[in-house]
Amino acid sequence: MANTVSPFLFERRTMKDSERLEELMVKKGFTVRRLAKESGVPPTTLYSIMERDTEIRLDVALRLAKALGVDVKEISSDKILKEVKIEFI
């Protein structure tokens, strides 16, 4: 039997930051306005992430994760997590 990789895992790894963020917002019932208010991240920044598909900076990802009640790894690309060694509490 050959080793197989779950299509879900592959899709998860290839999702862009903006897609992850939008997916979590829908799942948690957040609008841009609500997420901006609860995270302290300006709505213009959120729209920029979603419309221009820019990578989410670590400081922003941490604030968004806290507001959404998820681990920062669910929001941000692996790239920013590899750049800075942080300990999650």
C-alpha positions, 0 to 999 in steps of 0.5 A, spaced: 500 500 500 502 506 497 503 512 502 498 517 501 497 524 503 490 527 505 488 532 499 485 536 505 493 537 508 495 538 501 490 544 500 491 547 507 499 547 506 497 551 499 492 556 502 494 563 502 494 567 508 488 571 505 484 565 504 486 562 511 483 568 514 477 569 510 475 562 511 476 563 519 472 569 519 466 565 516 467 559 520 467 564 526 462 569 524 466 575 523 465 581 519 471 585 517 469 591 521 468 586 527 475 583 526 478 590 526 474 592 532 476 586 536 483 585 534 485 592 533 488 591 526 485 597 522 480 595 517 484 597 511 489 593 513 484 587 513 482 589 506 489 589 503 490 582 506 484 580 503 484 583 496 491 584 495 493 577 498 499 580 502 502 576 507 500 577 514 506 580 518 507 576 525 504 582 529 498 582 525 497 575 525 498 574 533 492 580 534 488 576 529 489 569 532 487 572 539 481 575 536 479 569 532 480 564 538 485 560 534 492 558 534 497 563 530 499 557 525 492 557 523 492 564 520 499 565 517 504 562 512 509 558 515 514 563 512 513 568 518 513 563 523 520 560 521 523 567 521 522 568 528 522 563 533 517 564 538 514 560 544 506 559 544 503 559 551 
